[in-house]
């Protein structure tokens, strides 16, 4: 899924913007982080989904090499002609002759300086921020930082300009100031980021720079996942598996790459993807649900930075899927429901990676394991009073136990059944 989203985001971001139901226009570029160890097939997955992009880039690069050779020759010829015109100008000045005509020729000649051909390049891997931004300025302003072994990317200089990466995610303008050459601006640029990294390398980065990146809001823009490894279970039983869907995916990528190439040449305006009325109502409901979740005790109390970007990311996912799949008209409710499900799953993953468990969560895990062990021992459910008498020591107070039981009940791990005389049975849900 992360590999597919990265390729889809990269090929769609230059062609469309999403108009959220509140009227705000937003880029559809996604930032993706996958934490997974060696042997989990990060490289294989990334290669499947970016194959068409890399092949198309190589094809265009061969064309670029031919074009740059012709351009170098044209520039050399242009320089020779300029030198000759300057000679005439100097001679006229020395002889005190009229220079108006030759000056006009020089200005006209300057306006005809051969324009450097633009290289079609979308994927940057081990790049400094200076090289990345210059490439976006000179060649194409819609690119991706993509790596299946991103420790080098995180530890390199491409990931140091946190504020500029944040601005690019939002679709804003950034200025690159240089002392040794001309400064420049990137306007309306688009950047997809897809990093796959091993857990130890990620933890090492977080110990050095992670809090700084979180503090300036960079990680809040990322969709994060750390899936459980399935190494050791991927047994082959047949050779009849089909790659047809992967081939279909690559064909769609290639089709969109051709549109990207045309967009780069003519700088056409992006198509605006809007929500259907039903999807718009649902987006507002989800937006409000997320907003309320940032209150004390809410789902996002300890990760408001991520939550504040979640509805936007859901809109981006929906627009990318809608356009990549070739759907007509507005974003449907079904597509947006899928984006909602995926977005909420990403929020749980973000919490697991960036938000250490609260004391209440730690206690609920401990109590649940205690209840399971007790039932395994004597085969019966436990009375609430027994928890207060014999349970984990710090939970033998009613005011401590109540919120823990409520959390387990809301998570559908236990059910509280009231009996006569006010007795409560704690039943483990099967």
C-alpha positions in Angstrom: 0.0 0.0 0.0 2.8 2.4 0.9 4.6 1.7 -2.4 1.4 2.1 -4.4 0.5 5.4 -2.7 4.0 6.8 -3.3 3.9 6.0 -7.0 0.3 7.3 -7.3 1.1 10.5 -5.4 4.2 11.1 -7.4 2.5 10.8 -10.8 -0.7 12.7 -9.8 0.7 15.6 -7.9 1.6 17.7 -10.9 -1.7 17.1 -12.6 -4.3 17.8 -9.9 -5.1 19.7 -6.7 -7.9 18.7 -4.3 -10.5 21.2 -3.3 -11.7 20.4 0.2 -15.3 20.9 1.2 -14.4 24.0 3.1 -13.2 25.6 -0.1 -9.5 25.3 0.5 -7.3 24.1 -2.4 -4.5 21.7 -1.4 -1.8 19.8 -3.1 -2.2 16.0 -3.2 1.4 15.2 -2.4 1.9 12.6 0.3 4.7 12.1 2.8 5.1 8.4 3.7 7.3 6.6 6.2 7.5 2.8 6.5 9.5 1.3 9.3 10.4 -2.3 8.5 13.4 -4.5 9.0 15.7 -6.3 6.6 14.0 -9.2 4.9 10.5 -7.7 4.8 10.8 -7.0 1.1 10.9 -3.2 1.2 13.1 -3.0 -1.9 10.9 -5.5 -3.8 7.7 -3.6 -3.0 9.2 -0.3 -3.9 10.6 -1.7 -7.2 7.3 -3.1 -8.3 5.5 0.2 -8.0 8.2 2.6 -9.3 9.4 0.3 -12.1 7.5 2.3 -14.8 8.7 5.6 -13.4 12.4 4.6 -13.5 12.1 3.1 -17.0 10.4 6.2 -18.3 13.0 8.4 -16.6 15.8 6.4 -18.3 14.1 6.8 -21.7 13.8 10.5 -21.2 17.4 10.7 -19.9 18.7 9.2 -23.2 16.7 11.9 -25.1 18.1 14.5 -22.7 21.7 13.5 -23.4 21.1 14.0 -27.1 19.4 17.4 -26.5 22.1 18.6 -24.1 24.8 17.8 -26.7 23.0 19.9 -29.3 22.4 22.7 -26.8 26.1 22.8 -25.9 27.0 23.2 -29.6 24.4 25.9 -30.0 25.7 27.8 -26.9 29.3 27.6 -28.3 28.1 29.0 -31.6 26.1 31.7 -29.8 29.2 32.7 -27.8 31.3 33.0 -30.9 28.7 35.3 -32.5 28.5 37.4 -29.3 32.3 37.8 -29.2 32.3 39.1 -32.8 29.5 41.6 -32.0 31.4 42.8 -29.0 34.6 43.3 -31.1 32.6 45.5 -33.5 31.2 47.4 -30.5 34.6 48.0 -29.0 36.0 49.1 -32.4 33.2 51.6 -32.9 33.7 53.0 -29.4 37.4 53.4 -30.1 36.8 55.2 -33.3 34.0 57.3 -31.8 31.5 55.9 -34.3 27.8 55.5 -33.7 27.1 52.3 -31.6 23.3 52.3 -31.6 22.9 49.7 -34.4 25.5 47.3 -33.0 24.1 47.6 -29.5 20.6 46.8 -30.8 22.1 43.7 -32.4 23.7 42.7 -29.2 20.4 43.0 -27.2 18.7 40.9 -29.9 21.4 38.3 -29.9 21.2 38.1 -26.1 17.5 37.4 -26.3 18.2 34.4 -28.6 20.5 32.6 -26.2 19.8 28.9 -26.5 17.6 27.7 -23.6 19.0 24.8 -21.7 16.8 21.6 -22.2 15.0 20.4 -19.1 15.7 16.9 -17.9 12.7 14.8 -17.0 13.5 13.6 -13.5 11.0 12.6 -10.8 12.9 10.4 -8.3 15.6 11.7 -6.1 17.3 9.4 -3.6 20.6 10.3 -2.1 20.5 14.0 -2.7 21.4 17.1 -0.8 18.7 19.7 -0.3 20.6 22.1 -2.5 20.7 19.6 -5.3 17.1 18.7 -4.8 15.8 22.3 -4.9 18.1 23.3 -7.8 16.9 20.2 -9.8 13.3 21.2 -9.1 14.0 24.8 -10.3 16.0 23.9 -13.4 14.3 20.7 -14.6 10.9 19.8 -13.1 9.1 21.2 -10.1 7.2 17.9 -9.4 9.5 15.3 -7.9 9.8 12.7 -5.1 12.3 11.8 -2.5 12.0 8.0 -2.7 14.2 5.4 -0.9 13.7 1.8 0.2 16.7 2.2 2.5 16.2 5.7 3.8 18.9 5.9 6.6 21.1 7.7 4.2 18.3 10.1 3.3 17.5 10.9 7.0 21.2 11.3 7.9 22.0 13.3 4.8 21.5 17.0 4.1 18.3 16.6 2.0 16.3 16.2 5.2 17.8 19.1 7.1 15.6 21.9 5.7 12.5 21.1 7.8 10.7 24.4 7.2 11.2 24.2 3.4 9.9 20.6 3.3 6.8 21.8 5.3 6.2 24.6 2.9 6.5 22.3 -0.1 3.9 20.0 1.5 1.6 22.9 1.8 2.2 24.1 -1.8 3.8 27.3 -0.7 6.7 29.3 -2.2 10.3 28.9 -1.0 13.3 31.0 -1.7 16.8 29.6 -2.0 19.4 32.1 -1.1 22.9 31.4 -2.5 26.1 33.4 -2.0 28.2 32.0 -4.9 25.5 32.2 -7.6 22.1 33.6 -8.3 19.3 33.0 -5.8 16.0 31.6 -7.0 12.4 30.8 -5.9 10.4 27.6 -6.2 6.7 28.5 -6.8 3.9 26.0 -6.9 6.3 23.0 -6.6 5.2 19.6 -5.5 7.1 17.0 -3.5 6.2 13.4 -2.6 8.3 11.7 0.1 8.5 8.0 0.5 11.0 6.5 3.0 11.3 2.9 3.9 13.8 2.3 6.8 14.9 -0.3 9.3 13.7 0.2 12.9 17.2 0.6 14.4 18.2 3.2 11.9 15.0 5.1 12.5 15.5 5.0 16.3 19.1 6.2 15.9 17.8 9.2 13.9 15.1 10.0 16.3 17.6 10.0 19.2 19.6 12.7 17.4 17.1 14.8 15.4 13.7 13.3 15.7 12.3 15.7 18.4 13.4 18.7 16.4 11.7 17.4 13.3 8.5 16.6 15.3 8.7 20.1 17.0 8.6 22.0 13.7 5.7 19.8 12.4 7.4 17.7 9.8 6.5 14.3 11.2 2.9 15.5 11.7 2.6 15.6 7.9 3.7 12.0 7.4 1.6 8.9 7.1 3.5 6.4 9.1 3.3 2.6 9.4 5.3 0.0 11.2 3.6 -3.3 10.2 4.3 -6.6 12.0 6.8 -8.7 10.1 5.5 -11.8 8.3 8.9 -13.2 7.7 8.9 -17.0 8.0 5.3 -17.3 6.8 5.6 -16.4 3.1 5.6 -20.0 1.8 5.2 -20.7 -1.9 2.6 -23.2 -2.9 2.2 -22.5 -6.6 3.9 -20.8 -9.6 0.6 -19.6 -11.1 0.5 -16.3 -9.4 -0.3 -13.5 -11.8 1.5 -10.1 -12.1 -1.4 -8.7 -14.2 -2.5 -6.2 -11.7 1.0 -4.9 -11.2 1.4 -4.6 -15.0 -1.9 -2.7 -15.1 -0.6 -0.4 -12.4 2.5 0.3 -14.4 0.5 1.0 -17.5 -1.5 3.6 -15.7 1.7 5.1 -14.2 3.2 5.4 -17.7 0.0 7.0 -19.0 0.2 9.6 -16.2 4.0 10.1 -16.8 3.3 11.2 -20.4 0.8 13.7 -19.0 3.5 14.9 -16.6 6.0 15.3 -19.4 3.5 17.4 -21.4 2.7 19.4 -18.2 6.4 20.1 -17.7 6.8 21.4 -21.3 3.7 23.7 -21.4 3.2 24.4 -17.6 -0.6 23.9 -18.0 -2.9 24.5 -15.0 -3.8 21.6 -12.7 -7.2 20.0 -12.7 -9.2 20.7 -9.5 -10.7 17.5 -8.0 -13.8 18.2 -5.8 -15.9 16.2 -3.4 -19.4 14.9 -4.2 -22.1 16.3 -1.9 -22.3 13.1 0.1 -18.5 12.8 0.5 -18.3 16.5 1.5 -20.8 16.0 4.3 -18.8 13.0 5.5 -15.5 15.0 5.4 -17.0 17.6 7.7 -18.2 14.9 10.1 -14.7 13.4 10.2 -13.1 16.8 10.5 -15.2 17.5 13.6 -14.6 14.0 15.0 -10.8 14.6 14.7 -11.1 18.1 16.2 -13.0 16.8 19.2 -10.5 14.0 19.6 -7.8 16.6 20.4 -9.6 17.5 23.7 -8.3 16.2 27.0 -9.0 12.4 27.2 -9.6 12.3 23.4 -8.0 10.0 20.9 -5.6 12.7 19.7 -4.9 14.4 23.0 -1.2 13.6 22.8 -0.8 13.9 19.1 -2.6 17.2 18.1 0.1 18.0 15.5 -0.7 14.9 13.5 -4.5 15.2 14.0 -4.5 18.8 12.7 -3.2 17.4 9.3 -5.2 14.2 9.2 -8.4 15.5 7.5 -6.2 17.1 4.9 -4.3 13.9 4.3 -7.5 11.9 4.0 -8.6 14.4 1.3 -5.3 13.9 -0.5 -5.5 10.1 -0.4 -9.1 10.2 -1.7 -8.1 12.6 -4.6 -5.1 10.5 -5.5 -7.1 7.3 -5.6 -9.9 9.0 -7.5 -7.7 10.4 -10.2 -5.2 7.5 -10.4 -8.1 5.0 -10.9 -9.4 7.2 -13.8 -12.7 8.0 -12.1 -14.8 10.7 -13.6 -16.5 13.6 -11.9 -16.2 14.2 -8.1 -14.8 12.1 -5.3 -17.4 9.5 -4.4 -18.4 8.6 -0.8 -17.1 5.1 -1.3 -13.6 6.4 -2.2 -13.6 8.8 0.7 -14.7 6.1 3.1 -11.7 4.1 2.0 -9.5 7.1 2.6 -11.0 7.6 6.1 -10.4 4.0 7.1 -6.8 4.2 5.9 -6.3 7.6 7.6 -7.5 6.3 10.9 -5.3 3.3 10.6 -2.3 5.6 10.0 -3.2 7.6 13.1 -3.0 4.4 15.2 0.4 3.6 13.6 1.6 7.2 14.2 0.6 6.9 17.9 2.5 3.6 18.2 5.7 5.1 16.7 5.7 8.6 18.1 3.6 8.6 21.2 4.7 6.5 24.2 1.8 4.8 26.0 0.2 6.6 28.9 0.1 5.2 32.4 -3.6 4.3 31.8 -2.8 2.4 28.7 0.1 0.5 30.4 -2.3 -0.3 33.3 -5.0 -1.6 31.0 -2.6 -3.9 29.3 -1.3 -5.2 32.6 -4.8 -5.8 34.0 -6.0 -7.5 30.8 -3.1 -9.9 31.0 -3.9 -10.5 34.7 -7.5 -11.3 33.8 -6.5 -13.7 31.1 -4.1 -15.5 33.4 -6.7 -15.8 36.1 -9.4 -17.2 33.8 -6.9 -19.7 32.3 -6.1 -20.9 35.9 -9.6 -21.4 37.3 -11.8 -21.2 34.1 -14.1 -18.5 35.3 -14.6 -14.7 35.0 -13.5 -12.4 37.8 -15.6 -10.3 40.1 -14.7 -6.6 40.3 -14.2 -6.9 44.1 -11.7 -9.7 43.5 -9.7 -7.3 41.3 -9.8 -4.8 44.1 -8.6 -7.4 46.5 -6.1 -9.5 44.5 -5.4 -7.6 41.3 -2.2 -5.7 40.4 -1.2 -3.8 43.5 -1.7 -0.2 42.2 -5.2 -1.1 40.9 -6.6 -2.0 44.4 -8.2 1.4 44.7 -11.5 2.1 43.2 -10.6 5.5 41.8 -7.6 3.9 40.0 -9.4 0.8 38.8 -12.5 2.5 37.3 -10.9 4.3 34.4 -8.8 1.2 33.5 -12.0 -0.9 33.3 -13.7 1.7 31.3 -10.8 1.8 28.8 -10.9 -2.0 28.4 -14.6 -1.9 28.0 -14.5 0.8 25.3 -11.9 -1.3 23.5 -14.3 -4.3 23.6 -11.8 -6.4 25.5 -14.0 -6.8 28.5 -17.7 -6.5 29.4 -19.0 -5.4 32.8 -22.1 -7.4 33.9 -24.0 -6.2 37.0 -25.5 -8.8 39.3 -27.7 -8.7 42.3 -26.6 -6.8 45.4 -24.5 -4.5 43.2 -21.9 -7.1 42.4 -20.1 -6.6 39.0 -18.6 -9.4 37.0 -15.6 -8.6 34.6 -16.1 -10.8 31.5 -13.4 -11.1 28.9 -14.8 -10.7 25.4 -14.0 -13.6 23.1 
